[in-house]
Amino acid sequence: MVAAGGIIFFLAMPLGAWVHGVADGAGLVLLLIGAGATSFAMGGVFPLLCAEGVRDADASGHGVSRVILANVLGATAGPLLTGFVLL
């Protein structure tokens, strides 16, 4: 899903920018569709991780909460590391 989102973004954004140079309305529509398709593909990663990371049906709430905790920690640590420590 991440690779699909990257490929869609890599292809749709330059194509949309080129079409926008030729025809304003069609280029904006193509850019919006490309951004939506990229978001759809990238947004499908987290539910797949939850389904793959939680095997036990009886303890699914506990397993999903650990996946969400890892997601929050990663989303917090990334900007802190790149924005605060590296800069």
Residue frames as a rotation matrix with the C-alpha (Angstrom) as fourth column:
MET 1
0.568 0.823 0.000 0.00
0.823 -0.568 0.000 0.00
0.000 0.000 -1.000 0.00
VAL 2
0.413 -0.498 -0.762 2.86
0.121 -0.800 0.588 2.38
-0.902 -0.335 -0.270 0.75
ALA 3
-0.673 -0.688 0.272 4.51
0.319 0.062 0.946 1.54
-0.668 0.723 0.178 -2.56
ALA 4
-0.167 0.700 0.695 1.20
0.980 0.043 0.192 1.98
0.104 0.713 -0.693 -4.40
GLY 5
0.756 0.450 -0.475 0.71
0.546 -0.834 0.080 5.38
-0.360 -0.320 -0.876 -2.77
GLY 6
0.003 -0.859 -0.511 4.24
0.038 -0.511 0.859 6.42
-0.999 -0.022 0.031 -3.68
ILE 7
-0.716 -0.243 0.655 3.84
0.605 0.254 0.755 5.34
-0.349 0.936 -0.035 -7.29
ILE 8
0.283 0.894 0.348 0.49
0.956 -0.294 -0.022 7.11
0.082 0.339 -0.937 -7.59
PHE 9
0.693 -0.068 -0.717 1.99
0.253 -0.909 0.331 10.28
-0.675 -0.411 -0.613 -6.13
PHE 10
-0.330 -0.940 -0.080 5.10
0.158 -0.139 0.978 10.03
-0.930 0.310 0.195 -8.32
LEU 11
-0.701 0.084 0.708 3.03
0.708 0.202 0.677 9.70
-0.086 0.976 -0.201 -11.49
ALA 12
0.232 0.956 0.182 -0.09
0.965 -0.250 0.083 11.76
0.124 0.156 -0.980 -10.77
MET 13
0.447 -0.017 -0.894 1.43
0.462 -0.852 0.247 14.94
-0.766 -0.524 -0.373 -9.43
PRO 14
-0.631 -0.680 -0.373 3.75
0.018 -0.494 0.869 15.78
-0.775 0.542 0.324 -12.37
LEU 15
-0.705 0.451 0.547 1.04
0.694 0.278 0.664 14.70
0.148 0.848 -0.509 -14.82
GLY 16
0.351 0.883 -0.313 -1.49
0.928 -0.372 -0.009 16.88
-0.124 -0.287 -0.950 -13.04
ALA 17
0.086 -0.406 -0.910 0.90
0.210 -0.885 0.415 19.83
-0.974 -0.227 0.009 -13.06
TRP 18
-0.894 -0.423 0.145 1.51
0.199 -0.086 0.976 19.38
-0.401 0.902 0.161 -16.78
VAL 19
-0.333 0.860 0.385 -2.23
0.891 0.154 0.428 19.13
0.309 0.486 -0.818 -17.52
HIS 20
0.391 0.449 -0.804 -2.79
0.737 -0.675 -0.019 22.20
-0.551 -0.585 -0.595 -15.33
GLY 21
-0.483 -0.639 -0.598 -0.41
0.074 -0.710 0.700 24.12
-0.872 0.294 0.390 -17.57
VAL 22
-0.945 0.169 0.280 -2.49
0.303 0.126 0.945 23.14
0.124 0.978 -0.170 -20.59
ALA 23
-0.123 0.967 0.225 -6.01
0.060 -0.219 0.974 23.36
0.991 0.133 -0.031 -19.12
ASP 24
-0.623 -0.211 0.753 -6.61
-0.626 -0.444 -0.642 24.89
0.469 -0.871 0.145 -15.69
GLY 25
0.216 0.848 0.484 -9.79
-0.976 0.171 0.135 23.06
0.032 -0.502 0.864 -14.74
ALA 26
0.806 0.086 -0.585 -8.74
-0.218 0.963 -0.158 19.61
0.550 0.255 0.795 -15.88
GLY 27
-0.197 -0.967 -0.159 -5.35
-0.024 0.167 -0.986 19.93
0.980 -0.191 -0.056 -14.21
LEU 28
-0.520 0.061 0.852 -6.86
-0.816 -0.330 -0.474 20.82
0.252 -0.942 0.221 -10.84
VAL 29
0.614 0.780 0.122 -9.32
-0.788 0.598 0.145 17.93
0.040 -0.186 0.982 -11.06
LEU 30
0.581 -0.471 -0.664 -6.50
0.020 0.823 -0.567 15.54
0.814 0.316 0.488 -11.93
LEU 31
-0.527 -0.789 0.317 -4.39
-0.281 -0.190 -0.941 16.86
0.802 -0.585 -0.122 -9.03
LEU 32
-0.152 0.557 0.817 -7.29
-0.988 -0.092 -0.122 16.40
0.007 -0.826 0.564 -6.62
ILE 33
0.846 0.442 -0.296 -7.95
-0.468 0.884 -0.017 12.87
0.254 0.153 0.955 -7.85
GLY 34
0.190 -0.870 -0.455 -4.23
0.061 0.473 -0.879 12.05
0.980 0.140 0.143 -7.56
ALA 35
-0.620 -0.384 0.684 -4.03
-0.596 -0.337 -0.729 13.45
0.510 -0.860 -0.020 -4.03
GLY 36
0.259 0.811 0.524 -7.15
-0.963 0.258 0.076 11.52
-0.073 -0.525 0.848 -3.05
ALA 37
0.813 -0.004 -0.583 -5.88
-0.196 0.940 -0.280 8.26
0.549 0.342 0.763 -4.52
THR 38
-0.260 -0.962 -0.079 -2.54
-0.077 0.102 -0.992 8.74
0.963 -0.252 -0.101 -2.76
SER 39
-0.489 0.142 0.861 -4.27
-0.850 -0.298 -0.434 9.43
0.195 -0.944 0.266 0.55
PHE 40
0.634 0.773 0.012 -6.53
-0.767 0.628 0.131 6.42
0.093 -0.092 0.991 0.07
ALA 41
0.539 -0.495 -0.682 -3.58
0.037 0.822 -0.568 4.12
0.842 0.281 0.461 -0.57
MET 42
-0.556 -0.803 0.215 -1.50
-0.151 -0.156 -0.976 5.49
0.817 -0.575 -0.034 2.31
GLY 43
-0.242 0.555 0.796 -4.48
-0.957 -0.274 -0.099 5.48
0.163 -0.786 0.597 4.66
GLY 44
0.716 0.535 -0.448 -4.96
-0.504 0.841 0.197 1.76
0.482 0.085 0.872 4.10
VAL 45
-0.203 -0.896 -0.395 -1.64
-0.196 0.432 -0.880 0.94
0.959 -0.102 -0.263 5.74
PHE 46
-0.659 -0.105 0.745 -2.70
-0.728 -0.159 -0.666 1.40
0.189 -0.982 0.028 9.37
PRO 47
0.419 0.835 0.356 -5.75
-0.878 0.472 -0.075 -0.92
-0.231 -0.281 0.932 9.23
LEU 48
0.647 -0.262 -0.716 -3.58
-0.256 0.810 -0.528 -3.54
0.718 0.525 0.457 7.52
LEU 49
-0.497 -0.860 0.118 -1.00
-0.345 0.070 -0.936 -3.22
0.797 -0.506 -0.331 10.29
CYS 50
-0.307 0.473 0.826 -3.71
-0.939 -0.009 -0.344 -3.65
-0.155 -0.881 0.447 12.90
ALA 51
0.750 0.641 -0.161 -5.11
-0.661 0.733 -0.161 -6.72
0.015 0.227 0.974 11.16
GLU 52
0.435 -0.675 -0.596 -1.66
-0.087 0.628 -0.774 -8.22
0.896 0.388 0.214 10.68
GLY 53
-0.519 -0.753 0.404 -0.30
-0.421 -0.186 -0.888 -7.28
0.744 -0.631 -0.221 14.12
VAL 54
-0.364 0.491 0.791 -3.24
-0.871 0.121 -0.476 -8.61
-0.330 -0.863 0.384 16.12
ARG 55
-0.715 0.022 -0.699 -3.69
-0.379 0.827 0.415 -12.36
0.587 0.562 -0.583 15.73
ASP 56
-0.864 0.358 -0.355 -5.62
0.504 0.623 -0.598 -13.29
0.007 -0.695 -0.719 18.87
ALA 57
-0.337 0.820 0.463 -9.32
0.246 -0.398 0.884 -12.50
0.909 0.412 -0.068 18.48
ASP 58
0.423 0.525 -0.739 -9.92
0.823 0.120 0.556 -12.59
0.380 -0.843 -0.381 22.25
ALA 59
0.151 -0.468 -0.871 -7.32
0.687 -0.584 0.433 -9.90
-0.711 -0.663 0.233 23.01
SER 60
0.044 -0.139 0.989 -7.84
0.953 -0.290 -0.083 -7.79
0.299 0.947 0.120 19.93
GLY 61
0.901 0.327 0.284 -8.50
0.236 -0.921 0.310 -4.59
0.363 -0.213 -0.907 21.88
HIS 62
0.689 -0.711 -0.144 -5.22
0.043 -0.158 0.986 -4.92
-0.724 -0.685 -0.079 23.75
GLY 63
-0.055 -0.736 0.675 -3.31
0.826 0.346 0.445 -5.71
-0.561 0.582 0.588 20.56
VAL 64
0.325 0.247 0.913 -4.80
0.799 -0.588 -0.125 -2.82
0.506 0.770 -0.388 18.60
SER 65
0.998 0.040 -0.044 -4.04
0.058 -0.814 0.578 -0.44
-0.013 -0.579 -0.815 21.48
ARG 66
0.289 -0.957 0.006 -0.37
0.346 0.111 0.932 -1.47
-0.893 -0.267 0.363 21.31
VAL 67
-0.152 -0.297 0.943 -0.31
0.988 -0.015 0.154 -0.78
-0.032 0.955 0.296 17.57
ILE 68
0.685 0.466 0.560 -1.91
0.482 -0.867 0.131 2.62
0.546 0.180 -0.818 18.16
LEU 69
0.849 -0.447 -0.283 0.60
0.086 -0.410 0.908 3.38
-0.522 -0.795 -0.310 20.93
ALA 70
-0.089 -0.918 0.386 3.48
0.703 0.217 0.677 2.53
-0.706 0.332 0.626 18.59
ASN 71
0.100 0.216 0.971 1.91
0.915 -0.402 -0.004 4.77
0.390 0.890 -0.238 15.94
VAL 72
0.946 0.293 0.142 1.58
0.208 -0.880 0.427 7.71
0.250 -0.375 -0.893 18.35
LEU 73
0.564 -0.804 -0.188 5.13
0.206 -0.084 0.975 7.27
-0.800 -0.589 0.118 19.65
GLY 74
-0.221 -0.653 0.724 6.52
0.888 0.171 0.426 7.14
-0.402 0.738 0.543 16.14
ALA 75
0.331 0.437 0.837 4.48
0.763 -0.646 0.036 10.12
0.556 0.626 -0.547 15.00
THR 76
0.997 -0.003 -0.074 5.75
0.047 -0.743 0.667 12.08
-0.057 -0.669 -0.741 18.00
ALA 77
0.378 -0.926 0.025 9.38
0.334 0.161 0.929 10.96
-0.864 -0.343 0.370 17.87
GLY 78
0.137 -0.320 0.938 9.79
0.988 0.108 -0.108 11.66
-0.067 0.941 0.331 14.15
PRO 79
0.629 0.120 0.768 9.15
0.339 -0.932 -0.132 15.41
0.700 0.343 -0.626 14.24
LEU 80
0.947 -0.319 0.031 11.03
-0.157 -0.379 0.912 15.75
-0.280 -0.869 -0.409 17.53
LEU 81
0.292 -0.884 0.364 14.09
0.576 0.466 0.671 14.02
-0.763 0.013 0.646 16.12
THR 82
-0.045 -0.329 0.943 14.12
0.989 -0.150 -0.005 15.74
0.143 0.933 0.332 12.76
GLY 83
0.526 0.369 0.766 12.87
0.398 -0.903 0.162 19.15
0.752 0.220 -0.622 13.85
PHE 84
0.962 -0.099 0.255 14.47
-0.268 -0.521 0.810 19.58
0.052 -0.848 -0.528 17.25
VAL 85
0.573 -0.780 0.251 17.57
0.210 0.436 0.875 17.41
-0.792 -0.449 0.414 17.40
LEU 86
0.116 -0.571 0.813 18.82
0.964 0.261 0.046 17.61
-0.238 0.778 0.581 13.82
LEU 87
0.471 0.080 0.878 18.10
0.489 -0.853 -0.185 21.31
0.734 0.516 -0.441 13.33
